Amino acid sequence: MNDSKNDFERQASKAQTSIVREFIDFLLHNKKWWLLPIFIVLGLFGILLVFGSTGAAPFIYTLF
């Protein structure tokens, strides 16, 4: 019981990692490389949606 409490305190005192770093660690540890292109495309689509609702919209619409 005491050992698990010390382990918990040790983990709690560590600095938090960012979500990006956790995702990279997940990809490296679990070898889920097929997820990377999906998240890249989703990220690019999200950026396109954000820019489509700003003043840059006329410039984006000319690309398509």
mmCIF file of the N, C-alpha and C atoms, coordinates in Angstrom:
data_MODEL
# 
_entry.id   MODEL 
# 
loop_
_atom_site.group_PDB 
_atom_site.id 
_atom_site.type_symbol 
_atom_site.label_atom_id 
_atom_site.label_alt_id 
_atom_site.label_comp_id 
_atom_site.label_asym_id 
_atom_site.label_entity_id 
_atom_site.label_seq_id 
_atom_site.pdbx_PDB_ins_code 
_atom_site.Cartn_x 
_atom_site.Cartn_y 
_atom_site.Cartn_z 
_atom_site.occupancy 
_atom_site.B_iso_or_equiv 
_atom_site.pdbx_formal_charge 
_atom_site.auth_seq_id 
_atom_site.auth_comp_id 
_atom_site.auth_asym_id 
_atom_site.auth_atom_id 
_atom_site.pdbx_PDB_model_num 
ATOM 1   N N  . MET A 1 1  ? 0.828   -1.193 0.000   1.00 0.00 ? 1  MET A N  1 
ATOM 2   C CA . MET A 1 1  ? 0.000   0.000  0.000   1.00 0.00 ? 1  MET A CA 1 
ATOM 3   C C  . MET A 1 1  ? 0.871   1.255  0.000   1.00 0.00 ? 1  MET A C  1 
ATOM 4   N N  . ASN A 1 2  ? 1.900   1.250  0.816   1.00 0.00 ? 2  ASN A N  1 
ATOM 5   C CA . ASN A 1 2  ? 2.768   2.415  0.930   1.00 0.00 ? 2  ASN A CA 1 
ATOM 6   C C  . ASN A 1 2  ? 3.548   2.643  -0.363  1.00 0.00 ? 2  ASN A C  1 
ATOM 7   N N  . ASP A 1 3  ? 3.953   1.550  -1.028  1.00 0.00 ? 3  ASP A N  1 
ATOM 8   C CA . ASP A 1 3  ? 4.699   1.674  -2.276  1.00 0.00 ? 3  ASP A CA 1 
ATOM 9   C C  . ASP A 1 3  ? 3.834   2.302  -3.369  1.00 0.00 ? 3  ASP A C  1 
ATOM 10  N N  . SER A 1 4  ? 2.568   1.919  -3.441  1.00 0.00 ? 4  SER A N  1 
ATOM 11  C CA . SER A 1 4  ? 1.688   2.497  -4.453  1.00 0.00 ? 4  SER A CA 1 
ATOM 12  C C  . SER A 1 4  ? 1.424   3.972  -4.174  1.00 0.00 ? 4  SER A C  1 
ATOM 13  N N  . LYS A 1 5  ? 1.387   4.342  -2.885  1.00 0.00 ? 5  LYS A N  1 
ATOM 14  C CA . LYS A 1 5  ? 1.204   5.752  -2.542  1.00 0.00 ? 5  LYS A CA 1 
ATOM 15  C C  . LYS A 1 5  ? 2.413   6.566  -2.969  1.00 0.00 ? 5  LYS A C  1 
ATOM 16  N N  . ASN A 1 6  ? 3.607   6.035  -2.758  1.00 0.00 ? 6  ASN A N  1 
ATOM 17  C CA . ASN A 1 6  ? 4.825   6.734  -3.185  1.00 0.00 ? 6  ASN A CA 1 
ATOM 18  C C  . ASN A 1 6  ? 4.877   6.850  -4.700  1.00 0.00 ? 6  ASN A C  1 
ATOM 19  N N  . ASP A 1 7  ? 4.450   5.813  -5.388  1.00 0.00 ? 7  ASP A N  1 
ATOM 20  C CA . ASP A 1 7  ? 4.423   5.850  -6.848  1.00 0.00 ? 7  ASP A CA 1 
ATOM 21  C C  . ASP A 1 7  ? 3.445   6.911  -7.337  1.00 0.00 ? 7  ASP A C  1 
ATOM 22  N N  . PHE A 1 8  ? 2.295   6.991  -6.692  1.00 0.00 ? 8  PHE A N  1 
ATOM 23  C CA . PHE A 1 8  ? 1.299   8.004  -7.048  1.00 0.00 ? 8  PHE A CA 1 
ATOM 24  C C  . PHE A 1 8  ? 1.846   9.409  -6.834  1.00 0.00 ? 8  PHE A C  1 
ATOM 25  N N  . GLU A 1 9  ? 2.504   9.639  -5.722  1.00 0.00 ? 9  GLU A N  1 
ATOM 26  C CA . GLU A 1 9  ? 3.078   10.953 -5.442  1.00 0.00 ? 9  GLU A CA 1 
ATOM 27  C C  . GLU A 1 9  ? 4.190   11.295 -6.422  1.00 0.00 ? 9  GLU A C  1 
ATOM 28  N N  . ARG A 1 10 ? 4.962   10.312 -6.799  1.00 0.00 ? 10 ARG A N  1 
ATOM 29  C CA . ARG A 1 10 ? 6.042   10.533 -7.760  1.00 0.00 ? 10 ARG A CA 1 
ATOM 30  C C  . ARG A 1 10 ? 5.462   10.914 -9.128  1.00 0.00 ? 10 ARG A C  1 
ATOM 31  N N  . GLN A 1 11 ? 4.406   10.229 -9.546  1.00 0.00 ? 11 GLN A N  1 
ATOM 32  C CA . GLN A 1 11 ? 3.777   10.550 -10.821 1.00 0.00 ? 11 GLN A CA 1 
ATOM 33  C C  . GLN A 1 11 ? 3.103   11.923 -10.781 1.00 0.00 ? 11 GLN A C  1 
ATOM 34  N N  . ALA A 1 12 ? 2.519   12.268 -9.641  1.00 0.00 ? 12 ALA A N  1 
ATOM 35  C CA . ALA A 1 12 ? 1.830   13.555 -9.512  1.00 0.00 ? 12 ALA A CA 1 
ATOM 36  C C  . ALA A 1 12 ? 2.806   14.721 -9.518  1.00 0.00 ? 12 ALA A C  1 
ATOM 37  N N  . SER A 1 13 ? 4.027   14.497 -9.063  1.00 0.00 ? 13 SER A N  1 
ATOM 38  C CA . SER A 1 13 ? 4.993   15.588 -9.008  1.00 0.00 ? 13 SER A CA 1 
ATOM 39  C C  . SER A 1 13 ? 5.697   15.825 -10.340 1.00 0.00 ? 13 SER A C  1 
ATOM 40  N N  . LYS A 1 14 ? 5.513   14.919 -11.303 1.00 0.00 ? 14 LYS A N  1 
ATOM 41  C CA . LYS A 1 14 ? 6.120   15.115 -12.620 1.00 0.00 ? 14 LYS A CA 1 
ATOM 42  C C  . LYS A 1 14 ? 5.444   16.270 -13.345 1.00 0.00 ? 14 LYS A C  1 
ATOM 43  N N  . ALA A 1 15 ? 6.192   16.909 -14.222 1.00 0.00 ? 15 ALA A N  1 
ATOM 44  C CA . ALA A 1 15 ? 5.627   17.992 -15.032 1.00 0.00 ? 15 ALA A CA 1 
ATOM 45  C C  . ALA A 1 15 ? 4.674   17.405 -16.074 1.00 0.00 ? 15 ALA A C  1 
ATOM 46  N N  . GLN A 1 16 ? 3.596   18.123 -16.328 1.00 0.00 ? 16 GLN A N  1 
ATOM 47  C CA . GLN A 1 16 ? 2.623   17.649 -17.307 1.00 0.00 ? 16 GLN A CA 1 
ATOM 48  C C  . GLN A 1 16 ? 3.172   17.826 -18.714 1.00 0.00 ? 16 GLN A C  1 
ATOM 49  N N  . THR A 1 17 ? 2.856   16.867 -19.574 1.00 0.00 ? 17 THR A N  1 
ATOM 50  C CA . THR A 1 17 ? 3.252   16.966 -20.968 1.00 0.00 ? 17 THR A CA 1 
ATOM 51  C C  . THR A 1 17 ? 2.081   17.494 -21.777 1.00 0.00 ? 17 THR A C  1 
ATOM 52  N N  . SER A 1 18 ? 2.379   18.046 -22.929 1.00 0.00 ? 18 SER A N  1 
ATOM 53  C CA . SER A 1 18 ? 1.320   18.588 -23.776 1.00 0.00 ? 18 SER A CA 1 
ATOM 54  C C  . SER A 1 18 ? 0.591   17.457 -24.489 1.00 0.00 ? 18 SER A C  1 
ATOM 55  N N  . ILE A 1 19 ? -0.545  17.782 -25.044 1.00 0.00 ? 19 ILE A N  1 
ATOM 56  C CA . ILE A 1 19 ? -1.345  16.776 -25.752 1.00 0.00 ? 19 ILE A CA 1 
ATOM 57  C C  . ILE A 1 19 ? -0.618  16.311 -27.016 1.00 0.00 ? 19 ILE A C  1 
ATOM 58  N N  . VAL A 1 20 ? 0.141   17.212 -27.628 1.00 0.00 ? 20 VAL A N  1 
ATOM 59  C CA . VAL A 1 20 ? 0.896   16.836 -28.833 1.00 0.00 ? 20 VAL A CA 1 
ATOM 60  C C  . VAL A 1 20 ? 1.984   15.830 -28.465 1.00 0.00 ? 20 VAL A C  1 
ATOM 61  N N  . ARG A 1 21 ? 2.679   16.079 -27.370 1.00 0.00 ? 21 ARG A N  1 
ATOM 62  C CA . ARG A 1 21 ? 3.736   15.165 -26.933 1.00 0.00 ? 21 ARG A CA 1 
ATOM 63  C C  . ARG A 1 21 ? 3.157   13.811 -26.542 1.00 0.00 ? 21 ARG A C  1 
ATOM 64  N N  . GLU A 1 22 ? 2.000   13.815 -25.885 1.00 0.00 ? 22 GLU A N  1 
ATOM 65  C CA . GLU A 1 22 ? 1.357   12.554 -25.525 1.00 0.00 ? 22 GLU A CA 1 
ATOM 66  C C  . GLU A 1 22 ? 0.941   11.775 -26.762 1.00 0.00 ? 22 GLU A C  1 
ATOM 67  N N  . PHE A 1 23 ? 0.462   12.479 -27.787 1.00 0.00 ? 23 PHE A N  1 
ATOM 68  C CA . PHE A 1 23 ? 0.072   11.809 -29.028 1.00 0.00 ? 23 PHE A CA 1 
ATOM 69  C C  . PHE A 1 23 ? 1.289   11.212 -29.719 1.00 0.00 ? 23 PHE A C  1 
ATOM 70  N N  . ILE A 1 24 ? 2.397   11.931 -29.737 1.00 0.00 ? 24 ILE A N  1 
ATOM 71  C CA . ILE A 1 24 ? 3.619   11.406 -30.349 1.00 0.00 ? 24 ILE A CA 1 
ATOM 72  C C  . ILE A 1 24 ? 4.117   10.185 -29.583 1.00 0.00 ? 24 ILE A C  1 
ATOM 73  N N  . ASP A 1 25 ? 4.077   10.250 -28.254 1.00 0.00 ? 25 ASP A N  1 
ATOM 74  C CA . ASP A 1 25 ? 4.465   9.088  -27.447 1.00 0.00 ? 25 ASP A CA 1 
ATOM 75  C C  . ASP A 1 25 ? 3.549   7.903  -27.711 1.00 0.00 ? 25 ASP A C  1 
ATOM 76  N N  . PHE A 1 26 ? 2.254   8.170  -27.875 1.00 0.00 ? 26 PHE A N  1 
ATOM 77  C CA . PHE A 1 26 ? 1.305   7.108  -28.190 1.00 0.00 ? 26 PHE A CA 1 
ATOM 78  C C  . PHE A 1 26 ? 1.642   6.449  -29.522 1.00 0.00 ? 26 PHE A C  1 
ATOM 79  N N  . LEU A 1 27 ? 1.956   7.274  -30.537 1.00 0.00 ? 27 LEU A N  1 
ATOM 80  C CA . LEU A 1 27 ? 2.302   6.720  -31.847 1.00 0.00 ? 27 LEU A CA 1 
ATOM 81  C C  . LEU A 1 27 ? 3.578   5.884  -31.777 1.00 0.00 ? 27 LEU A C  1 
ATOM 82  N N  . LEU A 1 28 ? 4.564   6.366  -31.046 1.00 0.00 ? 28 LEU A N  1 
ATOM 83  C CA . LEU A 1 28 ? 5.829   5.643  -30.937 1.00 0.00 ? 28 LEU A CA 1 
ATOM 84  C C  . LEU A 1 28 ? 5.670   4.337  -30.162 1.00 0.00 ? 28 LEU A C  1 
ATOM 85  N N  . HIS A 1 29 ? 4.912   4.381  -29.083 1.00 0.00 ? 29 HIS A N  1 
ATOM 86  C CA . HIS A 1 29 ? 4.779   3.214  -28.211 1.00 0.00 ? 29 HIS A CA 1 
ATOM 87  C C  . HIS A 1 29 ? 3.887   2.137  -28.821 1.00 0.00 ? 29 HIS A C  1 
ATOM 88  N N  . ASN A 1 30 ? 2.768   2.548  -29.419 1.00 0.00 ? 30 ASN A N  1 
ATOM 89  C CA . ASN A 1 30 ? 1.794   1.582  -29.926 1.00 0.00 ? 30 ASN A CA 1 
ATOM 90  C C  . ASN A 1 30 ? 1.921   1.298  -31.422 1.00 0.00 ? 30 ASN A C  1 
ATOM 91  N N  . LYS A 1 31 ? 2.831   2.001  -32.079 1.00 0.00 ? 31 LYS A N  1 
ATOM 92  C CA . LYS A 1 31 ? 3.074   1.820  -33.512 1.00 0.00 ? 31 LYS A CA 1 
ATOM 93  C C  . LYS A 1 31 ? 1.784   1.955  -34.329 1.00 0.00 ? 31 LYS A C  1 
ATOM 94  N N  . LYS A 1 32 ? 1.064   3.027  -34.072 1.00 0.00 ? 32 LYS A N  1 
ATOM 95  C CA . LYS A 1 32 ? -0.178  3.333  -34.787 1.00 0.00 ? 32 LYS A CA 1 
ATOM 96  C C  . LYS A 1 32 ? 0.089   4.425  -35.829 1.00 0.00 ? 32 LYS A C  1 
ATOM 97  N N  . TRP A 1 33 ? 1.026   4.179  -36.715 1.00 0.00 ? 33 TRP A N  1 
ATOM 98  C CA . TRP A 1 33 ? 1.432   5.189  -37.680 1.00 0.00 ? 33 TRP A CA 1 
ATOM 99  C C  . TRP A 1 33 ? 0.343   5.526  -38.675 1.00 0.00 ? 33 TRP A C  1 
ATOM 100 N N  . TRP A 1 34 ? -0.631  4.643  -38.854 1.00 0.00 ? 34 TRP A N  1 
ATOM 101 C CA . TRP A 1 34 ? -1.703  4.913  -39.808 1.00 0.00 ? 34 TRP A CA 1 
ATOM 102 C C  . TRP A 1 34 ? -2.619  6.036  -39.320 1.00 0.00 ? 34 TRP A C  1 
ATOM 103 N N  . LEU A 1 35 ? -2.556  6.399  -38.044 1.00 0.00 ? 35 LEU A N  1 
ATOM 104 C CA . LEU A 1 35 ? -3.365  7.496  -37.526 1.00 0.00 ? 35 LEU A CA 1 
ATOM 105 C C  . LEU A 1 35 ? -2.815  8.866  -37.914 1.00 0.00 ? 35 LEU A C  1 
ATOM 106 N N  . LEU A 1 36 ? -1.530  8.947  -38.177 1.00 0.00 ? 36 LEU A N  1 
ATOM 107 C CA . LEU A 1 36 ? -0.893  10.234 -38.451 1.00 0.00 ? 36 LEU A CA 1 
ATOM 108 C C  . LEU A 1 36 ? -1.470  10.936 -39.688 1.00 0.00 ? 36 LEU A C  1 
ATOM 109 N N  . PRO A 1 37 ? -1.624  10.272 -40.832 1.00 0.00 ? 37 PRO A N  1 
ATOM 110 C CA . PRO A 1 37 ? -2.204  10.980 -41.988 1.00 0.00 ? 37 PRO A CA 1 
ATOM 111 C C  . PRO A 1 37 ? -3.647  11.438 -41.752 1.00 0.00 ? 37 PRO A C  1 
ATOM 112 N N  . ILE A 1 38 ? -4.392  10.674 -40.978 1.00 0.00 ? 38 ILE A N  1 
ATOM 113 C CA . ILE A 1 38 ? -5.778  11.057 -40.680 1.00 0.00 ? 38 ILE A CA 1 
ATOM 114 C C  . ILE A 1 38 ? -5.799  12.362 -39.896 1.00 0.00 ? 38 ILE A C  1 
ATOM 115 N N  . PHE A 1 39 ? -4.949  12.471 -38.871 1.00 0.00 ? 39 PHE A N  1 
ATOM 116 C CA . PHE A 1 39 ? -4.925  13.683 -38.074 1.00 0.00 ? 39 PHE A CA 1 
ATOM 117 C C  . PHE A 1 39 ? -4.343  14.866 -38.837 1.00 0.00 ? 39 PHE A C  1 
ATOM 118 N N  . ILE A 1 40 ? -3.430  14.615 -39.743 1.00 0.00 ? 40 ILE A N  1 
ATOM 119 C CA . ILE A 1 40 ? -2.889  15.711 -40.551 1.00 0.00 ? 40 ILE A CA 1 
ATOM 120 C C  . ILE A 1 40 ? -3.972  16.271 -41.465 1.00 0.00 ? 40 ILE A C  1 
ATOM 121 N N  . VAL A 1 41 ? -4.731  15.392 -42.118 1.00 0.00 ? 41 VAL A N  1 
ATOM 122 C CA . VAL A 1 41 ? -5.807  15.842 -43.007 1.00 0.00 ? 41 VAL A CA 1 
ATOM 123 C C  . VAL A 1 41 ? -6.889  16.561 -42.202 1.00 0.00 ? 41 VAL A C  1 
ATOM 124 N N  . LEU A 1 42 ? -7.254  16.028 -41.047 1.00 0.00 ? 42 LEU A N  1 
ATOM 125 C CA . LEU A 1 42 ? -8.253  16.701 -40.212 1.00 0.00 ? 42 LEU A CA 1 
ATOM 126 C C  . LEU A 1 42 ? -7.762  18.067 -39.751 1.00 0.00 ? 42 LEU A C  1 
ATOM 127 N N  . GLY A 1 43 ? -6.490  18.171 -39.411 1.00 0.00 ? 43 GLY A N  1 
ATOM 128 C CA . GLY A 1 43 ? -5.931  19.454 -39.011 1.00 0.00 ? 43 GLY A CA 1 
ATOM 129 C C  . GLY A 1 43 ? -5.935  20.464 -40.144 1.00 0.00 ? 43 GLY A C  1 
ATOM 130 N N  . LEU A 1 44 ? -5.553  20.024 -41.348 1.00 0.00 ? 44 LEU A N  1 
ATOM 131 C CA . LEU A 1 44 ? -5.573  20.923 -42.506 1.00 0.00 ? 44 LEU A CA 1 
ATOM 132 C C  . LEU A 1 44 ? -6.992  21.361 -42.843 1.00 0.00 ? 44 LEU A C  1 
ATOM 133 N N  . PHE A 1 45 ? -7.955  20.450 -42.733 1.00 0.00 ? 45 PHE A N  1 
ATOM 134 C CA . PHE A 1 45 ? -9.347  20.796 -42.984 1.00 0.00 ? 45 PHE A CA 1 
ATOM 135 C C  . PHE A 1 45 ? -9.847  21.798 -41.945 1.00 0.00 ? 45 PHE A C  1 
ATOM 136 N N  . GLY A 1 46 ? -9.446  21.627 -40.695 1.00 0.00 ? 46 GLY A N  1 
ATOM 137 C CA . GLY A 1 46 ? -9.819  22.572 -39.656 1.00 0.00 ? 46 GLY A CA 1 
ATOM 138 C C  . GLY A 1 46 ? -9.244  23.953 -39.900 1.00 0.00 ? 46 GLY A C  1 
ATOM 139 N N  . ILE A 1 47 ? -7.990  23.996 -40.336 1.00 0.00 ? 47 ILE A N  1 
ATOM 140 C CA . ILE A 1 47 ? -7.362  25.282 -40.662 1.00 0.00 ? 47 ILE A CA 1 
ATOM 141 C C  . ILE A 1 47 ? -8.084  25.947 -41.826 1.00 0.00 ? 47 ILE A C  1 
ATOM 142 N N  . LEU A 1 48 ? -8.466  25.144 -42.817 1.00 0.00 ? 48 LEU A N  1 
ATOM 143 C CA . LEU A 1 48 ? -9.205  25.674 -43.964 1.00 0.00 ? 48 LEU A CA 1 
ATOM 144 C C  . LEU A 1 48 ? -10.551 26.243 -43.534 1.00 0.00 ? 48 LEU A C  1 
ATOM 145 N N  . LEU A 1 49 ? -11.229 25.573 -42.608 1.00 0.00 ? 49 LEU A N  1 
ATOM 146 C CA . LEU A 1 49 ? -12.504 26.080 -42.109 1.00 0.00 ? 49 LEU A CA 1 
ATOM 147 C C  . LEU A 1 49 ? -12.327 27.387 -41.347 1.00 0.00 ? 49 LEU A C  1 
ATOM 148 N N  . VAL A 1 50 ? -11.281 27.489 -40.555 1.00 0.00 ? 50 VAL A N  1 
ATOM 149 C CA . VAL A 1 50 ? -11.037 28.727 -39.804 1.00 0.00 ? 50 VAL A CA 1 
ATOM 150 C C  . VAL A 1 50 ? -10.737 29.873 -40.751 1.00 0.00 ? 50 VAL A C  1 
ATOM 151 N N  . PHE A 1 51 ? -9.875  29.635 -41.728 1.00 0.00 ? 51 PHE A N  1 
ATOM 152 C CA . PHE A 1 51 ? -9.548  30.698 -42.677 1.00 0.00 ? 51 PHE A CA 1 
ATOM 153 C C  . PHE A 1 51 ? -10.714 31.019 -43.597 1.00 0.00 ? 51 PHE A C  1 
ATOM 154 N N  . GLY A 1 52 ? -11.602 30.051 -43.824 1.00 0.00 ? 52 GLY A N  1 
ATOM 155 C CA . GLY A 1 52 ? -12.769 30.296 -44.666 1.00 0.00 ? 52 GLY A CA 1 
ATOM 156 C C  . GLY A 1 52 ? -13.762 31.238 -44.031 1.00 0.00 ? 52 GLY A C  1 
ATOM 157 N N  . SER A 1 53 ? -13.721 31.379 -42.732 1.00 0.00 ? 53 SER A N  1 
ATOM 158 C CA . SER A 1 53 ? -14.663 32.272 -42.057 1.00 0.00 ? 53 SER A CA 1 
ATOM 159 C C  . SER A 1 53 ? -14.025 33.608 -41.700 1.00 0.00 ? 53 SER A C  1 
ATOM 160 N N  . THR A 1 54 ? -12.830 33.877 -42.178 1.00 0.00 ? 54 THR A N  1 
ATOM 161 C CA . THR A 1 54 ? -12.156 35.147 -41.896 1.00 0.00 ? 54 THR A CA 1 
ATOM 162 C C  . THR A 1 54 ? -12.080 35.987 -43.168 1.00 0.00 ? 54 THR A C  1 
ATOM 163 N N  . GLY A 1 55 ? -11.296 37.017 -43.114 1.00 0.00 ? 55 GLY A N  1 
ATOM 164 C CA . GLY A 1 55 ? -11.114 37.879 -44.272 1.00 0.00 ? 55 GLY A CA 1 
ATOM 165 C C  . GLY A 1 55 ? -10.318 37.231 -45.387 1.00 0.00 ? 55 GLY A C  1 
ATOM 166 N N  . ALA A 1 56 ? -9.698  36.098 -45.118 1.00 0.00 ? 56 ALA A N  1 
ATOM 167 C CA . ALA A 1 56 ? -8.906  35.392 -46.140 1.00 0.00 ? 56 ALA A CA 1 
ATOM 168 C C  . ALA A 1 56 ? -9.783  34.496 -47.019 1.00 0.00 ? 56 ALA A C  1 
ATOM 169 N N  . ALA A 1 57 ? -11.092 34.484 -46.768 1.00 0.00 ? 57 ALA A N  1 
ATOM 170 C CA . ALA A 1 57 ? -11.989 33.594 -47.504 1.00 0.00 ? 57 ALA A CA 1 
ATOM 171 C C  . ALA A 1 57 ? -11.956 33.812 -49.010 1.00 0.00 ? 57 ALA A C  1 
ATOM 172 N N  . PRO A 1 58 ? -11.979 35.033 -49.521 1.00 0.00 ? 58 PRO A N  1 
ATOM 173 C CA . PRO A 1 58 ? -11.946 35.191 -50.979 1.00 0.00 ? 58 PRO A CA 1 
ATOM 174 C C  . PRO A 1 58 ? -10.697 34.613 -51.634 1.00 0.00 ? 58 PRO A C  1 
ATOM 175 N N  . PHE A 1 59 ? -9.587  34.636 -50.908 1.00 0.00 ? 59 PHE A N  1 
ATOM 176 C CA . PHE A 1 59 ? -8.353  34.097 -51.463 1.00 0.00 ? 59 PHE A CA 1 
ATOM 177 C C  . PHE A 1 59 ? -8.373  32.558 -51.464 1.00 0.00 ? 59 PHE A C  1 
ATOM 178 N N  . ILE A 1 60 ? -9.029  31.977 -50.469 1.00 0.00 ? 60 ILE A N  1 
ATOM 179 C CA . ILE A 1 60 ? -9.119  30.519 -50.399 1.00 0.00 ? 60 ILE A CA 1 
ATOM 180 C C  . ILE A 1 60 ? -10.084 30.001 -51.459 1.00 0.00 ? 60 ILE A C  1 
ATOM 181 N N  . TYR A 1 61 ? -11.183 30.695 -51.672 1.00 0.00 ? 61 TYR A N  1 
ATOM 182 C CA . TYR A 1 61 ? -12.174 30.237 -52.647 1.00 0.00 ? 61 TYR A CA 1 
ATOM 183 C C  . TYR A 1 61 ? -11.613 30.243 -54.056 1.00 0.00 ? 61 TYR A C  1 
ATOM 184 N N  . THR A 1 62 ? -10.655 31.098 -54.349 1.00 0.00 ? 62 THR A N  1 
ATOM 185 C CA . THR A 1 62 ? -10.063 31.113 -55.685 1.00 0.00 ? 62 THR A CA 1 
ATOM 186 C C  . THR A 1 62 ? -9.179  29.884 -55.925 1.00 0.00 ? 62 THR A C  1 
ATOM 187 N N  . LEU A 1 63 ? -8.751  29.213 -54.855 1.00 0.00 ? 63 LEU A N  1 
ATOM 188 C CA . LEU A 1 63 ? -7.941  28.003 -55.037 1.00 0.00 ? 63 LEU A CA 1 
ATOM 189 C C  . LEU A 1 63 ? -8.758  26.844 -55.553 1.00 0.00 ? 63 LEU A C  1 
ATOM 190 N N  . PHE A 1 64 ? -10.058 26.848 -55.263 1.00 0.00 ? 64 PHE A N  1 
ATOM 191 C CA . PHE A 1 64 ? -10.912 25.745 -55.672 1.00 0.00 ? 64 PHE A CA 1 
ATOM 192 C C  . PHE A 1 64 ? -11.754 26.184 -56.821 1.00 0.00 ? 64 PHE A C  1 
# 
